[in-house]
Each structure stands twice: as C-alpha cells, then as structure tokens.
C-alpha cells in the first residue's frame, strides 16, 4: 500500500527532497547571518566588555536550530499521519 501511494504522489519527487534540504538550510542560515551582522555592527558602534558578534552568532544559531526543528517536526507529523491512514485501510 505504501509503495503504491508513494508512486501516486507526484509532488514528492527527488527535487522535492533537495528543495526541502534547501529550505532547512536557509531556515538555519538566515537568522544566524542576520544576528551575526547585527552583532558586528553593535561591536563597531558600541564597543564594550561583551562581544556582540559572538552573542549574535549564538542567538542566531539557536533561533535557526529552532526553525529547523519546527520544519522537521512538521514533516515528521505528516509522515506519521500518512502511516496512520495506511494502517487504518
């Protein structure tokens, strides 16, 4: 049943998988780069004892990881829902 359903789904091609990896990568990279840039700007304009560059990097990575977790969890829930539907048949 799963093999037939997978064959019938045209929206889940190999390109879909590559684009999903791209989405996950961008979800991690964008907040990291933005907050890193903000940290560099803060270090140049408001120097102090705290390294805003490192702070921005770590906060950006944390936000990016939460984004990735959201996307992967969403996909996992969809896969589990499809498996449950197949088991009911």
C-alpha positions as protocol buffer text, in pm:
chain_id: "A"
residue {
  index: 1
  type: UNK
  ca { x: 0 y: 0 z: 0 }
}
residue {
  index: 2
  type: UNK
  ca { x: 279 y: 241 z: 89 }
}
residue {
  index: 3
  type: UNK
  ca { x: 466 y: 171 z: -234 }
}
residue {
  index: 4
  type: UNK
  ca { x: 153 y: 237 z: -442 }
}
residue {
  index: 5
  type: UNK
  ca { x: 79 y: 557 z: -254 }
}
residue {
  index: 6
  type: UNK
  ca { x: 439 y: 675 z: -296 }
}
residue {
  index: 7
  type: UNK
  ca { x: 419 y: 609 z: -671 }
}
residue {
  index: 8
  type: UNK
  ca { x: 92 y: 802 z: -697 }
}
residue {
  index: 9
  type: UNK
  ca { x: 232 y: 1109 z: -519 }
}
residue {
  index: 10
  type: UNK
  ca { x: 383 y: 1325 z: -791 }
}
residue {
  index: 11
  type: UNK
  ca { x: 462 y: 1615 z: -556 }
}
residue {
  index: 12
  type: UNK
  ca { x: 727 y: 1414 z: -366 }
}
residue {
  index: 13
  type: UNK
  ca { x: 995 y: 1377 z: -630 }
}
residue {
  index: 14
  type: UNK
  ca { x: 1370 y: 1378 z: -571 }
}
residue {
  index: 15
  type: UNK
  ca { x: 1366 y: 1751 z: -640 }
}
residue {
  index: 16
  type: UNK
  ca { x: 1119 y: 1795 z: -355 }
}
residue {
  index: 17
  type: UNK
  ca { x: 1373 y: 1635 z: -122 }
}
residue {
  index: 18
  type: UNK
  ca { x: 1652 y: 1863 z: -242 }
}
residue {
  index: 19
  type: UNK
  ca { x: 1432 y: 2170 z: -209 }
}
residue {
  index: 20
  type: UNK
  ca { x: 1337 y: 2065 z: 143 }
}
residue {
  index: 21
  type: UNK
  ca { x: 1704 y: 2044 z: 237 }
}
residue {
  index: 22
  type: UNK
  ca { x: 1746 y: 2392 z: 90 }
}
residue {
  index: 23
  type: UNK
  ca { x: 1455 y: 2522 z: 297 }
}
residue {
  index: 24
  type: UNK
  ca { x: 1603 y: 2375 z: 612 }
}
residue {
  index: 25
  type: UNK
  ca { x: 1944 y: 2522 z: 529 }
}
residue {
  index: 26
  type: UNK
  ca { x: 1803 y: 2869 z: 469 }
}
residue {
  index: 27
  type: UNK
  ca { x: 1598 y: 2844 z: 790 }
}
residue {
  index: 28
  type: UNK
  ca { x: 1922 y: 2791 z: 980 }
}
residue {
  index: 29
  type: UNK
  ca { x: 2142 y: 3033 z: 788 }
}
residue {
  index: 30
  type: UNK
  ca { x: 1922 y: 3346 z: 764 }
}
residue {
  index: 31
  type: UNK
  ca { x: 1880 y: 3418 z: 1138 }
}
residue {
  index: 32
  type: UNK
  ca { x: 2243 y: 3327 z: 1203 }
}
residue {
  index: 33
  type: UNK
  ca { x: 2378 y: 3565 z: 940 }
}
residue {
  index: 34
  type: UNK
  ca { x: 2137 y: 3846 z: 1032 }
}
residue {
  index: 35
  type: UNK
  ca { x: 2218 y: 3834 z: 1401 }
}
residue {
  index: 36
  type: UNK
  ca { x: 2587 y: 3793 z: 1331 }
}
residue {
  index: 37
  type: UNK
  ca { x: 2574 y: 4108 z: 1118 }
}
residue {
  index: 38
  type: UNK
  ca { x: 2385 y: 4289 z: 1392 }
}
residue {
  index: 39
  type: UNK
  ca { x: 2649 y: 4176 z: 1643 }
}
residue {
  index: 40
  type: UNK
  ca { x: 2932 y: 4305 z: 1422 }
}
residue {
  index: 41
  type: UNK
  ca { x: 2753 y: 4639 z: 1384 }
}
residue {
  index: 42
  type: UNK
  ca { x: 2697 y: 4665 z: 1760 }
}
residue {
  index: 43
  type: UNK
  ca { x: 3065 y: 4583 z: 1831 }
}
residue {
  index: 44
  type: UNK
  ca { x: 3179 y: 4858 z: 1592 }
}
residue {
  index: 45
  type: UNK
  ca { x: 2938 y: 5123 z: 1720 }
}
residue {
  index: 46
  type: UNK
  ca { x: 2906 y: 5029 z: 2089 }
}
residue {
  index: 47
  type: UNK
  ca { x: 3229 y: 4857 z: 2197 }
}
residue {
  index: 48
  type: UNK
  ca { x: 3226 y: 4713 z: 2544 }
}
residue {
  index: 49
  type: UNK
  ca { x: 3315 y: 4412 z: 2750 }
}
residue {
  index: 50
  type: UNK
  ca { x: 3056 y: 4191 z: 2582 }
}
residue {
  index: 51
  type: UNK
  ca { x: 3131 y: 4053 z: 2235 }
}
residue {
  index: 52
  type: UNK
  ca { x: 2809 y: 4127 z: 2049 }
}
residue {
  index: 53
  type: UNK
  ca { x: 2941 y: 3936 z: 1747 }
}
residue {
  index: 54
  type: UNK
  ca { x: 2962 y: 3611 z: 1942 }
}
residue {
  index: 55
  type: UNK
  ca { x: 2634 y: 3682 z: 2117 }
}
residue {
  index: 56
  type: UNK
  ca { x: 2462 y: 3741 z: 1783 }
}
residue {
  index: 57
  type: UNK
  ca { x: 2617 y: 3427 z: 1640 }
}
residue {
  index: 58
  type: UNK
  ca { x: 2498 y: 3206 z: 1925 }
}
residue {
  index: 59
  type: UNK
  ca { x: 2148 y: 3356 z: 1941 }
}
residue {
  index: 60
  type: UNK
  ca { x: 2118 y: 3333 z: 1562 }
}
residue {
  index: 61
  type: UNK
  ca { x: 2223 y: 2968 z: 1569 }
}
residue {
  index: 62
  type: UNK
  ca { x: 1973 y: 2897 z: 1846 }
}
residue {
  index: 63
  type: UNK
  ca { x: 1689 y: 3060 z: 1652 }
}
residue {
  index: 64
  type: UNK
  ca { x: 1800 y: 2881 z: 1335 }
}
residue {
  index: 65
  type: UNK
  ca { x: 1804 y: 2546 z: 1513 }
}
residue {
  index: 66
  type: UNK
  ca { x: 1453 y: 2611 z: 1644 }
}
residue {
  index: 67
  type: UNK
  ca { x: 1341 y: 2687 z: 1287 }
}
residue {
  index: 68
  type: UNK
  ca { x: 1495 y: 2362 z: 1163 }
}
residue {
  index: 69
  type: UNK
  ca { x: 1333 y: 2171 z: 1448 }
}
residue {
  index: 70
  type: UNK
  ca { x: 995 y: 2321 z: 1352 }
}
residue {
  index: 71
  type: UNK
  ca { x: 1026 y: 2218 z: 985 }
}
residue {
  index: 72
  type: UNK
  ca { x: 1147 y: 1865 z: 1064 }
}
residue {
  index: 73
  type: UNK
  ca { x: 881 y: 1811 z: 1328 }
}
residue {
  index: 74
  type: UNK
  ca { x: 612 y: 1929 z: 1086 }
}
residue {
  index: 75
  type: UNK
  ca { x: 734 y: 1685 z: 818 }
}
residue {
  index: 76
  type: UNK
  ca { x: 758 y: 1401 z: 1071 }
}
residue {
  index: 77
  type: UNK
  ca { x: 400 y: 1461 z: 1185 }
}
residue {
  index: 78
  type: UNK
  ca { x: 282 y: 1447 z: 823 }
}
residue {
  index: 79
  type: UNK
  ca { x: 468 y: 1118 z: 766 }
}
residue {
  index: 80
  type: UNK
  ca { x: 316 y: 969 z: 1083 }
}
residue {
  index: 81
  type: UNK
  ca { x: -32 y: 1086 z: 978 }
}
residue {
  index: 82
  type: UNK
  ca { x: 11 y: 917 z: 639 }
}
residue {
  index: 83
  type: UNK
  ca { x: 128 y: 595 z: 807 }
}
residue {
  index: 84
  type: UNK
  ca { x: -173 y: 601 z: 1040 }
}
residue {
  index: 85
  type: UNK
  ca { x: -406 y: 646 z: 741 }
}
residue {
  index: 86
  type: UNK
  ca { x: -246 y: 349 z: 566 }
}
residue {
  index: 87
  type: UNK
  ca { x: -273 y: 134 z: 877 }
}
residue {
  index: 88
  type: UNK
  ca { x: -645 y: 210 z: 901 }
}
residue {
  index: 89
  type: UNK
  ca { x: -704 y: 82 z: 545 }
}
